[in-house]
Amino acid sequence: MTLREPAVLVLEDGTRYRGRAYGARGRTLGEAVFATGMTGYQETLTDPSYAGQIVVQTAPHIGNTGVNGEDTESARIWVAGYVVRDPSRVVSSFRAEGSLDEQLTTDGIVGISGIDTRALTRRLRDTGSMRSGIFSGADAALDEAEQLALVQGGAQMAGQNLSGQVSTTETYSLPAEGERLGSVAVLDLGVKTATLRYLQARGFDVHVVPQSSTLEQILALEPTAVFYSNGPGDPAASDHHVEVLQGVLRAGLPYFGICFGNQLFGRALGFGTYKLPFGHRGINQPVMDRTTGKVEITAHNHGFAVDAPLDGPVASPAGFGQVRVSHVGLNDDVVEGLEALEIPAFSVQYHPEAAAGPHDANYLFDRFRDMVVDHVASTSKDAK
Ligand SMILES: NC(=O)CC[C@H](N)C(=O)O
């Protein structure tokens, strides 16, 4: 095997990690974050929530099963860059349609291999996520000071609104599977396909609407319920989505949100959000469901979190009645779910669609379906 040409990963604090070019050649900038999933690299790469981020895989061997058309969570790879230790030299899976290296190259994703990802992860854990850059091809020859200046000139993740880069621009609809219970308007902030499938499988027609949609546009669809998806960026920079959500809640529509949709629900209820030092990204995170007392192992991908009191219920500062933290991360006591007690609305910070990840939290889609069915039953009784 020919050795790939040199490449370098530069962190904003000036640390440099030398490796080999992987995927497309050139340069890329983004926030360096580590993901701890041992499997599911294809779902990770195609998760729109990773837009603007250079993802470091802690699993040492990446690419073993190649890529296929089934495991993608969106139409393309979204990570800004990709850092791995040891790319697989062969692709070994009956499902493989190509190699990851080729896919990264085709999609123009600049990566780097041969990096001591353990050392890098420990550094990011100590310092927090950092701006970074990968330089390969002609850019590997830029002088060190120039590379560092480019990295330090890159955008901070805090304060960024990235929804417009990943959202659909046109509304589209998908049919319910099985008995039809109603329709859900999904605000596409970077939605994953697994989420849409779970909503369809619970009996809902799904109308996926652009992130720029107004309250009037959403209400015009006459949805039975509203859903806000996961997505990239800082929830503090999403005032428009928060105002629309407050309108949805005031209109009395049932609401469910995942990840970014949890952070925006938190803001709509009147809480703040903050940036975690290095975030949660992986498929092995323990979370307590305070409704049942059960602990579930869950998939996470978030760098921000909601700042709400764990010992609730408390009055929603924005006037939506009593609310409480429904789920808590057991590694660090971070808010992992919110529930309104007087209106039909809840959300989770993690990923019940589990793509990739364990299926422990799939029950949340049932909880959503049951909440919508109960709400429809109680409002039609009132109308009689
Ligand atoms: N997966 C997501 O929805 C991520 C939400 C947000 N961008 C964060 O990093 O916390």
The ligand as a Gaussian input file, in Angstrom:
#p B3LYP/6-31G(d) Opt

LIG

0 1
 N      -28.118000      17.002000      17.654000
 C      -28.566000      18.210000      17.916000
 O      -29.730000      18.555000      17.678000
 C      -27.570000      19.201000      18.449000
 C      -28.168000      20.454000      19.009000
 C      -27.151000      21.570000      19.170000
 N      -26.632000      21.975000      17.897000
 C      -26.033000      21.130000      20.099000
 O      -24.930000      20.927000      19.659000
 O      -26.256000      20.993000      21.271000

